[in-house]
């Protein structure tokens, strides 16, 4: 299998910094430590609202460039930050999801967590052609609009809509998930360094909680793909 951003996405958004991590042997019984990440998020939000953060502003500009209203369609990181700022906590779902949500809060960067057992052959961030199928968490099927940025696989399933706005219920991590792909994406000025730091933190945490070494890579315009 492989994951990459399409050449078209790379040309349109040259400032994109992305990292991918592949992990096997995931279970729902692991104990992950996230309090330090939540503390970092609280510190980040002490003097700024989510919308004021450079990381979030960069995604808002990107959503506007895609023809989306940034206050109607938010990046997953902004949605998490808004909920965390309001409630002070996040619900526990699955140890891997909890870890990635906490890291997303700490870095203000959207992180996708995908069950690769539910992905056909490969996964590419690209513009939709209008034939793809997206399964909601409620079990409904939608068809992304032509040109919408999606995570698409070889069978024509969209595993995320509006880039990092919302993932699909089809490949969501669940009780029986064992093999995952984690993707972090950012477009702000220090995105490359921040994604590298985030990827290191996630790799260390995954290896501590689940033991098998994680395969990680920074993805660039010249090396856009991770194979696994």
PyMOL commands that place a pseudoatom at each C-alpha (Angstrom):
pseudoatom trace, name=CA, resn=UNK, resi=1, chain=A, elem=C, hetatm=0, pos=[0.000, 0.000, 0.000]
pseudoatom trace, name=CA, resn=UNK, resi=2, chain=A, elem=C, hetatm=0, pos=[1.002, 3.625, -0.285]
pseudoatom trace, name=CA, resn=UNK, resi=3, chain=A, elem=C, hetatm=0, pos=[-0.156, 7.093, 0.721]
pseudoatom trace, name=CA, resn=UNK, resi=4, chain=A, elem=C, hetatm=0, pos=[0.592, 10.386, -0.962]
pseudoatom trace, name=CA, resn=UNK, resi=5, chain=A, elem=C, hetatm=0, pos=[-0.702, 13.832, -1.896]
pseudoatom trace, name=CA, resn=UNK, resi=6, chain=A, elem=C, hetatm=0, pos=[-1.357, 14.137, -5.614]
pseudoatom trace, name=CA, resn=UNK, resi=7, chain=A, elem=C, hetatm=0, pos=[0.907, 16.302, -7.793]
pseudoatom trace, name=CA, resn=UNK, resi=8, chain=A, elem=C, hetatm=0, pos=[-2.049, 18.642, -8.279]
pseudoatom trace, name=CA, resn=UNK, resi=9, chain=A, elem=C, hetatm=0, pos=[-2.443, 19.194, -4.547]
pseudoatom trace, name=CA, resn=UNK, resi=10, chain=A, elem=C, hetatm=0, pos=[1.298, 19.754, -4.196]
pseudoatom trace, name=CA, resn=UNK, resi=11, chain=A, elem=C, hetatm=0, pos=[1.259, 22.354, -6.984]
pseudoatom trace, name=CA, resn=UNK, resi=12, chain=A, elem=C, hetatm=0, pos=[-1.781, 24.140, -5.596]
pseudoatom trace, name=CA, resn=UNK, resi=13, chain=A, elem=C, hetatm=0, pos=[-0.528, 24.178, -1.996]
pseudoatom trace, name=CA, resn=UNK, resi=14, chain=A, elem=C, hetatm=0, pos=[3.297, 24.299, -2.127]
pseudoatom trace, name=CA, resn=UNK, resi=15, chain=A, elem=C, hetatm=0, pos=[3.431, 25.336, 1.530]
pseudoatom trace, name=CA, resn=UNK, resi=16, chain=A, elem=C, hetatm=0, pos=[1.966, 21.987, 2.628]
pseudoatom trace, name=CA, resn=UNK, resi=17, chain=A, elem=C, hetatm=0, pos=[3.981, 20.069, 5.211]
pseudoatom trace, name=CA, resn=UNK, resi=18, chain=A, elem=C, hetatm=0, pos=[2.845, 16.517, 5.909]
pseudoatom trace, name=CA, resn=UNK, resi=19, chain=A, elem=C, hetatm=0, pos=[3.935, 13.506, 7.864]
pseudoatom trace, name=CA, resn=UNK, resi=20, chain=A, elem=C, hetatm=0, pos=[2.680, 9.931, 7.881]
pseudoatom trace, name=CA, resn=UNK, resi=21, chain=A, elem=C, hetatm=0, pos=[3.047, 7.133, 10.400]
pseudoatom trace, name=CA, resn=UNK, resi=22, chain=A, elem=C, hetatm=0, pos=[2.123, 3.481, 9.929]
pseudoatom trace, name=CA, resn=UNK, resi=23, chain=A, elem=C, hetatm=0, pos=[1.640, 1.231, 12.950]
pseudoatom trace, name=CA, resn=UNK, resi=24, chain=A, elem=C, hetatm=0, pos=[0.644, -2.410, 13.364]
pseudoatom trace, name=CA, resn=UNK, resi=25, chain=A, elem=C, hetatm=0, pos=[-0.523, -4.424, 16.338]
pseudoatom trace, name=CA, resn=UNK, resi=26, chain=A, elem=C, hetatm=0, pos=[-2.834, -1.713, 17.643]
pseudoatom trace, name=CA, resn=UNK, resi=27, chain=A, elem=C, hetatm=0, pos=[-5.246, -2.781, 20.390]
pseudoatom trace, name=CA, resn=UNK, resi=28, chain=A, elem=C, hetatm=0, pos=[-7.931, -0.967, 22.325]
pseudoatom trace, name=CA, resn=UNK, resi=29, chain=A, elem=C, hetatm=0, pos=[-6.524, -2.009, 25.709]
pseudoatom trace, name=CA, resn=UNK, resi=30, chain=A, elem=C, hetatm=0, pos=[-3.282, -0.003, 25.689]
pseudoatom trace, name=CA, resn=UNK, resi=31, chain=A, elem=C, hetatm=0, pos=[-2.602, 2.718, 28.238]
pseudoatom trace, name=CA, resn=UNK, resi=32, chain=A, elem=C, hetatm=0, pos=[-1.531, 5.998, 26.626]
pseudoatom trace, name=CA, resn=UNK, resi=33, chain=A, elem=C, hetatm=0, pos=[-0.241, 9.062, 28.461]
pseudoatom trace, name=CA, resn=UNK, resi=34, chain=A, elem=C, hetatm=0, pos=[-1.825, 12.262, 27.164]
pseudoatom trace, name=CA, resn=UNK, resi=35, chain=A, elem=C, hetatm=0, pos=[-2.009, 14.598, 30.169]
pseudoatom trace, name=CA, resn=UNK, resi=36, chain=A, elem=C, hetatm=0, pos=[1.149, 16.452, 29.090]
pseudoatom trace, name=CA, resn=UNK, resi=37, chain=A, elem=C, hetatm=0, pos=[-0.341, 17.033, 25.632]
pseudoatom trace, name=CA, resn=UNK, resi=38, chain=A, elem=C, hetatm=0, pos=[-3.595, 18.349, 27.076]
pseudoatom trace, name=CA, resn=UNK, resi=39, chain=A, elem=C, hetatm=0, pos=[-1.596, 20.646, 29.360]
pseudoatom trace, name=CA, resn=UNK, resi=40, chain=A, elem=C, hetatm=0, pos=[0.203, 22.028, 26.307]
pseudoatom trace, name=CA, resn=UNK, resi=41, chain=A, elem=C, hetatm=0, pos=[-3.147, 22.631, 24.627]
pseudoatom trace, name=CA, resn=UNK, resi=42, chain=A, elem=C, hetatm=0, pos=[-4.466, 24.500, 27.658]
pseudoatom trace, name=CA, resn=UNK, resi=43, chain=A, elem=C, hetatm=0, pos=[-1.350, 26.661, 27.641]
pseudoatom trace, name=CA, resn=UNK, resi=44, chain=A, elem=C, hetatm=0, pos=[-1.823, 27.362, 23.926]
pseudoatom trace, name=CA, resn=UNK, resi=45, chain=A, elem=C, hetatm=0, pos=[-5.428, 28.432, 24.531]
pseudoatom trace, name=CA, resn=UNK, resi=46, chain=A, elem=C, hetatm=0, pos=[-4.717, 30.525, 27.608]
pseudoatom trace, name=CA, resn=UNK, resi=47, chain=A, elem=C, hetatm=0, pos=[-4.126, 33.735, 25.653]
pseudoatom trace, name=CA, resn=UNK, resi=48, chain=A, elem=C, hetatm=0, pos=[-5.642, 32.937, 22.258]
pseudoatom trace, name=CA, resn=UNK, resi=49, chain=A, elem=C, hetatm=0, pos=[-8.868, 31.596, 20.867]
pseudoatom trace, name=CA, resn=UNK, resi=50, chain=A, elem=C, hetatm=0, pos=[-8.553, 28.713, 18.357]
pseudoatom trace, name=CA, resn=UNK, resi=51, chain=A, elem=C, hetatm=0, pos=[-9.284, 31.054, 15.451]
pseudoatom trace, name=CA, resn=UNK, resi=52, chain=A, elem=C, hetatm=0, pos=[-6.349, 33.305, 16.418]
pseudoatom trace, name=CA, resn=UNK, resi=53, chain=A, elem=C, hetatm=0, pos=[-3.716, 30.576, 16.202]
pseudoatom trace, name=CA, resn=UNK, resi=54, chain=A, elem=C, hetatm=0, pos=[-1.381, 30.752, 13.189]
pseudoatom trace, name=CA, resn=UNK, resi=55, chain=A, elem=C, hetatm=0, pos=[-1.911, 27.058, 12.481]
pseudoatom trace, name=CA, resn=UNK, resi=56, chain=A, elem=C, hetatm=0, pos=[-5.688, 27.481, 12.321]
pseudoatom trace, name=CA, resn=UNK, resi=57, chain=A, elem=C, hetatm=0, pos=[-5.543, 30.705, 10.330]
pseudoatom trace, name=CA, resn=UNK, resi=58, chain=A, elem=C, hetatm=0, pos=[-3.486, 28.921, 7.679]
pseudoatom trace, name=CA, resn=UNK, resi=59, chain=A, elem=C, hetatm=0, pos=[-6.168, 26.243, 7.313]
pseudoatom trace, name=CA, resn=UNK, resi=60, chain=A, elem=C, hetatm=0, pos=[-8.877, 28.900, 7.214]
pseudoatom trace, name=CA, resn=UNK, resi=61, chain=A, elem=C, hetatm=0, pos=[-7.101, 30.574, 4.292]
pseudoatom trace, name=CA, resn=UNK, resi=62, chain=A, elem=C, hetatm=0, pos=[-6.805, 27.207, 2.584]
pseudoatom trace, name=CA, resn=UNK, resi=63, chain=A, elem=C, hetatm=0, pos=[-10.482, 26.422, 3.044]
pseudoatom trace, name=CA, resn=UNK, resi=64, chain=A, elem=C, hetatm=0, pos=[-11.360, 29.858, 1.631]
pseudoatom trace, name=CA, resn=UNK, resi=65, chain=A, elem=C, hetatm=0, pos=[-9.099, 29.160, -1.369]
pseudoatom trace, name=CA, resn=UNK, resi=66, chain=A, elem=C, hetatm=0, pos=[-11.060, 25.928, -1.928]
pseudoatom trace, name=CA, resn=UNK, resi=67, chain=A, elem=C, hetatm=0, pos=[-14.310, 27.926, -2.014]
pseudoatom trace, name=CA, resn=UNK, resi=68, chain=A, elem=C, hetatm=0, pos=[-15.451, 26.874, 1.463]
pseudoatom trace, name=CA, resn=UNK, resi=69, chain=A, elem=C, hetatm=0, pos=[-16.643, 29.221, 4.190]
pseudoatom trace, name=CA, resn=UNK, resi=70, chain=A, elem=C, hetatm=0, pos=[-14.036, 28.806, 6.955]
pseudoatom trace, name=CA, resn=UNK, resi=71, chain=A, elem=C, hetatm=0, pos=[-16.610, 29.321, 9.703]
pseudoatom trace, name=CA, resn=UNK, resi=72, chain=A, elem=C, hetatm=0, pos=[-18.940, 26.710, 8.203]
pseudoatom trace, name=CA, resn=UNK, resi=73, chain=A, elem=C, hetatm=0, pos=[-16.345, 24.076, 7.338]
pseudoatom trace, name=CA, resn=UNK, resi=74, chain=A, elem=C, hetatm=0, pos=[-13.504, 23.923, 9.838]
pseudoatom trace, name=CA, resn=UNK, resi=75, chain=A, elem=C, hetatm=0, pos=[-10.372, 21.820, 9.915]
pseudoatom trace, name=CA, resn=UNK, resi=76, chain=A, elem=C, hetatm=0, pos=[-10.550, 18.901, 12.324]
pseudoatom trace, name=CA, resn=UNK, resi=77, chain=A, elem=C, hetatm=0, pos=[-7.956, 20.621, 14.512]
pseudoatom trace, name=CA, resn=UNK, resi=78, chain=A, elem=C, hetatm=0, pos=[-10.049, 23.766, 14.863]
pseudoatom trace, name=CA, resn=UNK, resi=79, chain=A, elem=C, hetatm=0, pos=[-13.169, 21.760, 15.709]
pseudoatom trace, name=CA, resn=UNK, resi=80, chain=A, elem=C, hetatm=0, pos=[-11.250, 19.868, 18.413]
pseudoatom trace, name=CA, resn=UNK, resi=81, chain=A, elem=C, hetatm=0, pos=[-9.759, 23.056, 19.838]
pseudoatom trace, name=CA, resn=UNK, resi=82, chain=A, elem=C, hetatm=0, pos=[-13.140, 24.784, 19.968]
pseudoatom trace, name=CA, resn=UNK, resi=83, chain=A, elem=C, hetatm=0, pos=[-14.661, 21.843, 21.827]
pseudoatom trace, name=CA, resn=UNK, resi=84, chain=A, elem=C, hetatm=0, pos=[-11.694, 21.587, 24.181]
pseudoatom trace, name=CA, resn=UNK, resi=85, chain=A, elem=C, hetatm=0, pos=[-11.749, 25.333, 24.906]
pseudoatom trace, name=CA, resn=UNK, resi=86, chain=A, elem=C, hetatm=0, pos=[-15.431, 25.082, 25.794]
pseudoatom trace, name=CA, resn=UNK, resi=87, chain=A, elem=C, hetatm=0, pos=[-15.468, 21.825, 27.774]
pseudoatom trace, name=CA, resn=UNK, resi=88, chain=A, elem=C, hetatm=0, pos=[-11.906, 21.563, 29.091]
pseudoatom trace, name=CA, resn=UNK, resi=89, chain=A, elem=C, hetatm=0, pos=[-11.712, 17.854, 28.238]
pseudoatom trace, name=CA, resn=UNK, resi=90, chain=A, elem=C, hetatm=0, pos=[-12.297, 15.458, 25.370]
pseudoatom trace, name=CA, resn=UNK, resi=91, chain=A, elem=C, hetatm=0, pos=[-14.266, 12.207, 25.582]
pseudoatom trace, name=CA, resn=UNK, resi=92, chain=A, elem=C, hetatm=0, pos=[-12.171, 9.026, 25.598]
pseudoatom trace, name=CA, resn=UNK, resi=93, chain=A, elem=C, hetatm=0, pos=[-12.900, 6.950, 22.490]
pseudoatom trace, name=CA, resn=UNK, resi=94, chain=A, elem=C, hetatm=0, pos=[-9.989, 4.587, 21.809]
pseudoatom trace, name=CA, resn=UNK, resi=95, chain=A, elem=C, hetatm=0, pos=[-6.418, 4.910, 23.138]
pseudoatom trace, name=CA, resn=UNK, resi=96, chain=A, elem=C, hetatm=0, pos=[-4.981, 5.660, 19.685]
pseudoatom trace, name=CA, resn=UNK, resi=97, chain=A, elem=C, hetatm=0, pos=[-7.708, 8.192, 18.877]
pseudoatom trace, name=CA, resn=UNK, resi=98, chain=A, elem=C, hetatm=0, pos=[-7.252, 9.773, 22.311]
pseudoatom trace, name=CA, resn=UNK, resi=99, chain=A, elem=C, hetatm=0, pos=[-3.507, 10.081, 21.699]
pseudoatom trace, name=CA, resn=UNK, resi=100, chain=A, elem=C, hetatm=0, pos=[-3.898, 11.612, 18.257]
pseudoatom trace, name=CA, resn=UNK, resi=101, chain=A, elem=C, hetatm=0, pos=[-6.641, 13.980, 19.395]
pseudoatom trace, name=CA, resn=UNK, resi=102, chain=A, elem=C, hetatm=0, pos=[-4.443, 15.178, 22.249]
pseudoatom trace, name=CA, resn=UNK, resi=103, chain=A, elem=C, hetatm=0, pos=[-1.503, 15.676, 19.884]
pseudoatom trace, name=CA, resn=UNK, resi=104, chain=A, elem=C, hetatm=0, pos=[-3.751, 17.539, 17.464]
pseudoatom trace, name=CA, resn=UNK, resi=105, chain=A, elem=C, hetatm=0, pos=[-4.748, 19.873, 20.297]
pseudoatom trace, name=CA, resn=UNK, resi=106, chain=A, elem=C, hetatm=0, pos=[-1.159, 20.404, 21.435]
pseudoatom trace, name=CA, resn=UNK, resi=107, chain=A, elem=C, hetatm=0, pos=[0.122, 21.285, 17.952]
pseudoatom trace, name=CA, resn=UNK, resi=108, chain=A, elem=C, hetatm=0, pos=[-3.141, 22.757, 16.552]
pseudoatom trace, name=CA, resn=UNK, resi=109, chain=A, elem=C, hetatm=0, pos=[-2.647, 20.501, 13.530]
pseudoatom trace, name=CA, resn=UNK, resi=110, chain=A, elem=C, hetatm=0, pos=[-5.257, 18.150, 12.027]
pseudoatom trace, name=CA, resn=UNK, resi=111, chain=A, elem=C, hetatm=0, pos=[-4.431, 14.465, 12.322]
pseudoatom trace, name=CA, resn=UNK, resi=112, chain=A, elem=C, hetatm=0, pos=[-6.214, 11.712, 10.406]
pseudoatom trace, name=CA, resn=UNK, resi=113, chain=A, elem=C, hetatm=0, pos=[-6.219, 8.181, 11.859]
pseudoatom trace, name=CA, resn=UNK, resi=114, chain=A, elem=C, hetatm=0, pos=[-7.260, 5.560, 9.326]
pseudoatom trace, name=CA, resn=UNK, resi=115, chain=A, elem=C, hetatm=0, pos=[-7.853, 1.809, 9.638]
pseudoatom trace, name=CA, resn=UNK, resi=116, chain=A, elem=C, hetatm=0, pos=[-5.896, 0.605, 6.598]
pseudoatom trace, name=CA, resn=UNK, resi=117, chain=A, elem=C, hetatm=0, pos=[-7.721, -2.700, 6.693]
pseudoatom trace, name=CA, resn=UNK, resi=118, chain=A, elem=C, hetatm=0, pos=[-10.657, -0.742, 5.299]
pseudoatom trace, name=CA, resn=UNK, resi=119, chain=A, elem=C, hetatm=0, pos=[-8.666, 0.945, 2.528]
pseudoatom trace, name=CA, resn=UNK, resi=120, chain=A, elem=C, hetatm=0, pos=[-8.280, -0.521, -0.969]
pseudoatom trace, name=CA, resn=UNK, resi=121, chain=A, elem=C, hetatm=0, pos=[-4.676, -0.727, -2.261]
pseudoatom trace, name=CA, resn=UNK, resi=122, chain=A, elem=C, hetatm=0, pos=[-3.633, 2.901, -1.783]
pseudoatom trace, name=CA, resn=UNK, resi=123, chain=A, elem=C, hetatm=0, pos=[-4.748, 6.271, -0.451]
pseudoatom trace, name=CA, resn=UNK, resi=124, chain=A, elem=C, hetatm=0, pos=[-4.242, 9.622, -2.162]
pseudoatom trace, name=CA, resn=UNK, resi=125, chain=A, elem=C, hetatm=0, pos=[-5.219, 13.162, -1.224]
pseudoatom trace, name=CA, resn=UNK, resi=126, chain=A, elem=C, hetatm=0, pos=[-6.575, 14.535, -4.479]
pseudoatom trace, name=CA, resn=UNK, resi=127, chain=A, elem=C, hetatm=0, pos=[-9.432, 16.388, -6.120]
pseudoatom trace, name=CA, resn=UNK, resi=128, chain=A, elem=C, hetatm=0, pos=[-12.635, 14.354, -6.444]
pseudoatom trace, name=CA, resn=UNK, resi=129, chain=A, elem=C, hetatm=0, pos=[-14.033, 13.489, -9.857]
pseudoatom trace, name=CA, resn=UNK, resi=130, chain=A, elem=C, hetatm=0, pos=[-17.576, 13.235, -8.477]
pseudoatom trace, name=CA, resn=UNK, resi=131, chain=A, elem=C, hetatm=0, pos=[-17.946, 9.451, -8.642]
pseudoatom trace, name=CA, resn=UNK, resi=132, chain=A, elem=C, hetatm=0, pos=[-16.426, 8.669, -5.236]
pseudoatom trace, name=CA, resn=UNK, resi=133, chain=A, elem=C, hetatm=0, pos=[-18.482, 7.321, -2.346]
pseudoatom trace, name=CA, resn=UNK, resi=134, chain=A, elem=C, hetatm=0, pos=[-18.188, 8.652, 1.197]
pseudoatom trace, name=CA, resn=UNK, resi=135, chain=A, elem=C, hetatm=0, pos=[-19.730, 6.757, 4.105]
pseudoatom trace, name=CA, resn=UNK, resi=136, chain=A, elem=C, hetatm=0, pos=[-20.833, 8.891, 7.041]
pseudoatom trace, name=CA, resn=UNK, resi=137, chain=A, elem=C, hetatm=0, pos=[-20.594, 7.748, 10.655]
pseudoatom trace, name=CA, resn=UNK, resi=138, chain=A, elem=C, hetatm=0, pos=[-24.357, 7.327, 10.499]
pseudoatom trace, name=CA, resn=UNK, resi=139, chain=A, elem=C, hetatm=0, pos=[-24.093, 4.832, 7.641]
pseudoatom trace, name=CA, resn=UNK, resi=140, chain=A, elem=C, hetatm=0, pos=[-25.294, 7.122, 4.855]
pseudoatom trace, name=CA, resn=UNK, resi=141, chain=A, elem=C, hetatm=0, pos=[-23.513, 7.425, 1.505]
pseudoatom trace, name=CA, resn=UNK, resi=142, chain=A, elem=C, hetatm=0, pos=[-22.550, 10.802, 0.052]
pseudoatom trace, name=CA, resn=UNK, resi=143, chain=A, elem=C, hetatm=0, pos=[-20.807, 11.815, -3.169]
pseudoatom trace, name=CA, resn=UNK, resi=144, chain=A, elem=C, hetatm=0, pos=[-18.180, 14.556, -2.870]
pseudoatom trace, name=CA, resn=UNK, resi=145, chain=A, elem=C, hetatm=0, pos=[-18.494, 17.356, -5.398]
pseudoatom trace, name=CA, resn=UNK, resi=146, chain=A, elem=C, hetatm=0, pos=[-16.209, 17.498, -8.407]
pseudoatom trace, name=CA, resn=UNK, resi=147, chain=A, elem=C, hetatm=0, pos=[-12.995, 19.221, -7.388]
pseudoatom trace, name=CA, resn=UNK, resi=148, chain=A, elem=C, hetatm=0, pos=[-13.447, 18.708, -3.655]
pseudoatom trace, name=CA, resn=UNK, resi=149, chain=A, elem=C, hetatm=0, pos=[-10.244, 17.614, -1.889]
pseudoatom trace, name=CA, resn=UNK, resi=150, chain=A, elem=C, hetatm=0, pos=[-10.656, 14.089, -0.530]
pseudoatom trace, name=CA, resn=UNK, resi=151, chain=A, elem=C, hetatm=0, pos=[-8.675, 11.072, 0.675]
pseudoatom trace, name=CA, resn=UNK, resi=152, chain=A, elem=C, hetatm=0, pos=[-9.434, 8.566, -2.119]
pseudoatom trace, name=CA, resn=UNK, resi=153, chain=A, elem=C, hetatm=0, pos=[-8.623, 4.863, -2.435]
pseudoatom trace, name=CA, resn=UNK, resi=154, chain=A, elem=C, hetatm=0, pos=[-8.414, 2.454, -5.386]
pseudoatom trace, name=CA, resn=UNK, resi=155, chain=A, elem=C, hetatm=0, pos=[-12.072, 1.396, -5.065]
pseudoatom trace, name=CA, resn=UNK, resi=156, chain=A, elem=C, hetatm=0, pos=[-13.393, 4.938, -5.277]
pseudoatom trace, name=CA, resn=UNK, resi=157, chain=A, elem=C, hetatm=0, pos=[-14.124, 5.440, -1.600]
pseudoatom trace, name=CA, resn=UNK, resi=158, chain=A, elem=C, hetatm=0, pos=[-13.511, 8.836, -0.054]
pseudoatom trace, name=CA, resn=UNK, resi=159, chain=A, elem=C, hetatm=0, pos=[-12.043, 8.392, 3.425]
pseudoatom trace, name=CA, resn=UNK, resi=160, chain=A, elem=C, hetatm=0, pos=[-12.200, 12.113, 4.220]
pseudoatom trace, name=CA, resn=UNK, resi=161, chain=A, elem=C, hetatm=0, pos=[-14.183, 15.029, 2.814]
pseudoatom trace, name=CA, resn=UNK, resi=162, chain=A, elem=C, hetatm=0, pos=[-13.179, 18.658, 2.352]
pseudoatom trace, name=CA, resn=UNK, resi=163, chain=A, elem=C, hetatm=0, pos=[-9.578, 17.653, 2.963]
pseudoatom trace, name=CA, resn=UNK, resi=164, chain=A, elem=C, hetatm=0, pos=[-9.237, 17.642, 6.779]
pseudoatom trace, name=CA, resn=UNK, resi=165, chain=A, elem=C, hetatm=0, pos=[-12.788, 18.652, 7.670]
pseudoatom trace, name=CA, resn=UNK, resi=166, chain=A, elem=C, hetatm=0, pos=[-14.256, 15.210, 8.362]
pseudoatom trace, name=CA, resn=UNK, resi=167, chain=A, elem=C, hetatm=0, pos=[-13.158, 11.581, 8.072]
pseudoatom trace, name=CA, resn=UNK, resi=168, chain=A, elem=C, hetatm=0, pos=[-15.324, 8.696, 6.919]
pseudoatom trace, name=CA, resn=UNK, resi=169, chain=A, elem=C, hetatm=0, pos=[-17.010, 6.178, 9.147]
pseudoatom trace, name=CA, resn=UNK, resi=170, chain=A, elem=C, hetatm=0, pos=[-15.844, 3.474, 6.736]
pseudoatom trace, name=CA, resn=UNK, resi=171, chain=A, elem=C, hetatm=0, pos=[-12.215, 3.527, 7.897]
pseudoatom trace, name=CA, resn=UNK, resi=172, chain=A, elem=C, hetatm=0, pos=[-12.627, 4.904, 11.411]
pseudoatom trace, name=CA, resn=UNK, resi=173, chain=A, elem=C, hetatm=0, pos=[-10.588, 3.191, 14.117]
pseudoatom trace, name=CA, resn=UNK, resi=174, chain=A, elem=C, hetatm=0, pos=[-12.719, 0.754, 16.100]
pseudoatom trace, name=CA, resn=UNK, resi=175, chain=A, elem=C, hetatm=0, pos=[-12.423, -2.085, 18.620]
pseudoatom trace, name=CA, resn=UNK, resi=176, chain=A, elem=C, hetatm=0, pos=[-10.947, -4.567, 16.165]
pseudoatom trace, name=CA, resn=UNK, resi=177, chain=A, elem=C, hetatm=0, pos=[-8.569, -2.207, 14.363]
pseudoatom trace, name=CA, resn=UNK, resi=178, chain=A, elem=C, hetatm=0, pos=[-4.965, -3.466, 14.266]
pseudoatom trace, name=CA, resn=UNK, resi=179, chain=A, elem=C, hetatm=0, pos=[-3.204, -1.617, 11.416]
pseudoatom trace, name=CA, resn=UNK, resi=180, chain=A, elem=C, hetatm=0, pos=[-3.378, 2.146, 11.003]
pseudoatom trace, name=CA, resn=UNK, resi=181, chain=A, elem=C, hetatm=0, pos=[-2.153, 5.067, 8.961]
pseudoatom trace, name=CA, resn=UNK, resi=182, chain=A, elem=C, hetatm=0, pos=[-1.780, 8.376, 10.771]
pseudoatom trace, name=CA, resn=UNK, resi=183, chain=A, elem=C, hetatm=0, pos=[-1.452, 11.584, 8.718]
pseudoatom trace, name=CA, resn=UNK, resi=184, chain=A, elem=C, hetatm=0, pos=[-0.618, 15.072, 10.014]
pseudoatom trace, name=CA, resn=UNK, resi=185, chain=A, elem=C, hetatm=0, pos=[-0.859, 18.088, 7.702]
pseudoatom trace, name=CA, resn=UNK, resi=186, chain=A, elem=C, hetatm=0, pos=[-0.073, 21.770, 8.197]
pseudoatom trace, name=CA, resn=UNK, resi=187, chain=A, elem=C, hetatm=0, pos=[0.394, 24.923, 6.123]
pseudoatom trace, name=CA, resn=UNK, resi=188, chain=A, elem=C, hetatm=0, pos=[1.579, 27.626, 8.548]
pseudoatom trace, name=CA, resn=UNK, resi=189, chain=A, elem=C, hetatm=0, pos=[5.033, 29.228, 8.451]
pseudoatom trace, name=CA, resn=UNK, resi=190, chain=A, elem=C, hetatm=0, pos=[6.765, 26.764, 10.782]
pseudoatom trace, name=CA, resn=UNK, resi=191, chain=A, elem=C, hetatm=0, pos=[4.753, 23.782, 9.535]
pseudoatom trace, name=CA, resn=UNK, resi=192, chain=A, elem=C, hetatm=0, pos=[7.695, 21.649, 8.412]
pseudoatom trace, name=CA, resn=UNK, resi=193, chain=A, elem=C, hetatm=0, pos=[9.456, 21.795, 11.789]
pseudoatom trace, name=CA, resn=UNK, resi=194, chain=A, elem=C, hetatm=0, pos=[6.223, 21.389, 13.729]
pseudoatom trace, name=CA, resn=UNK, resi=195, chain=A, elem=C, hetatm=0, pos=[5.077, 18.342, 11.763]
pseudoatom trace, name=CA, resn=UNK, resi=196, chain=A, elem=C, hetatm=0, pos=[8.496, 16.741, 12.242]
pseudoatom trace, name=CA, resn=UNK, resi=197, chain=A, elem=C, hetatm=0, pos=[8.278, 17.311, 15.999]
pseudoatom trace, name=CA, resn=UNK, resi=198, chain=A, elem=C, hetatm=0, pos=[4.718, 16.016, 16.108]
pseudoatom trace, name=CA, resn=UNK, resi=199, chain=A, elem=C, hetatm=0, pos=[5.653, 12.905, 14.149]
pseudoatom trace, name=CA, resn=UNK, resi=200, chain=A, elem=C, hetatm=0, pos=[8.486, 12.111, 16.547]
pseudoatom trace, name=CA, resn=UNK, resi=201, chain=A, elem=C, hetatm=0, pos=[6.192, 12.488, 19.557]
pseudoatom trace, name=CA, resn=UNK, resi=202, chain=A, elem=C, hetatm=0, pos=[3.547, 10.217, 18.023]
pseudoatom trace, name=CA, resn=UNK, resi=203, chain=A, elem=C, hetatm=0, pos=[6.116, 7.597, 16.973]
pseudoatom trace, name=CA, resn=UNK, resi=204, chain=A, elem=C, hetatm=0, pos=[7.559, 7.432, 20.476]
pseudoatom trace, name=CA, resn=UNK, resi=205, chain=A, elem=C, hetatm=0, pos=[4.099, 7.233, 22.068]
pseudoatom trace, name=CA, resn=UNK, resi=206, chain=A, elem=C, hetatm=0, pos=[2.891, 4.509, 19.694]
pseudoatom trace, name=CA, resn=UNK, resi=207, chain=A, elem=C, hetatm=0, pos=[6.018, 2.421, 20.228]
pseudoatom trace, name=CA, resn=UNK, resi=208, chain=A, elem=C, hetatm=0, pos=[5.712, 2.804, 24.011]
pseudoatom trace, name=CA, resn=UNK, resi=209, chain=A, elem=C, hetatm=0, pos=[2.033, 1.837, 24.120]
pseudoatom trace, name=CA, resn=UNK, resi=210, chain=A, elem=C, hetatm=0, pos=[1.992, -0.913, 21.474]
pseudoatom trace, name=CA, resn=UNK, resi=211, chain=A, elem=C, hetatm=0, pos=[5.658, -2.020, 21.254]
pseudoatom trace, name=CA, resn=UNK, resi=212, chain=A, elem=C, hetatm=0, pos=[6.069, -2.662, 17.487]
pseudoatom trace, name=CA, resn=UNK, resi=213, chain=A, elem=C, hetatm=0, pos=[8.221, 0.042, 15.853]
pseudoatom trace, name=CA, resn=UNK, resi=214, chain=A, elem=C, hetatm=0, pos=[6.221, 2.559, 13.868]
pseudoatom trace, name=CA, resn=UNK, resi=215, chain=A, elem=C, hetatm=0, pos=[7.186, 3.450, 10.300]
pseudoatom trace, name=CA, resn=UNK, resi=216, chain=A, elem=C, hetatm=0, pos=[7.208, 7.226, 9.888]
pseudoatom trace, name=CA, resn=UNK, resi=217, chain=A, elem=C, hetatm=0, pos=[8.080, 9.606, 7.062]
pseudoatom trace, name=CA, resn=UNK, resi=218, chain=A, elem=C, hetatm=0, pos=[7.983, 13.309, 6.318]
pseudoatom trace, name=CA, resn=UNK, resi=219, chain=A, elem=C, hetatm=0, pos=[6.295, 13.801, 2.945]
pseudoatom trace, name=CA, resn=UNK, resi=220, chain=A, elem=C, hetatm=0, pos=[7.505, 16.487, 0.560]
pseudoatom trace, name=CA, resn=UNK, resi=221, chain=A, elem=C, hetatm=0, pos=[7.029, 17.554, -3.052]
pseudoatom trace, name=CA, resn=UNK, resi=222, chain=A, elem=C, hetatm=0, pos=[10.158, 15.596, -4.022]
pseudoatom trace, name=CA, resn=UNK, resi=223, chain=A, elem=C, hetatm=0, pos=[9.363, 12.591, -1.791]
pseudoatom trace, name=CA, resn=UNK, resi=224, chain=A, elem=C, hetatm=0, pos=[5.568, 12.630, -1.580]
pseudoatom trace, name=CA, resn=UNK, resi=225, chain=A, elem=C, hetatm=0, pos=[4.870, 8.956, -0.885]
pseudoatom trace, name=CA, resn=UNK, resi=226, chain=A, elem=C, hetatm=0, pos=[5.149, 6.483, 1.980]
pseudoatom trace, name=CA, resn=UNK, resi=227, chain=A, elem=C, hetatm=0, pos=[4.915, 2.791, 1.044]
pseudoatom trace, name=CA, resn=UNK, resi=228, chain=A, elem=C, hetatm=0, pos=[3.971, 0.148, 3.572]
for i in range(1, 228): cmd.bond("trace and resi %d" % i, "trace and resi %d" % (i + 1))
show_as sticks, trace
zoom trace
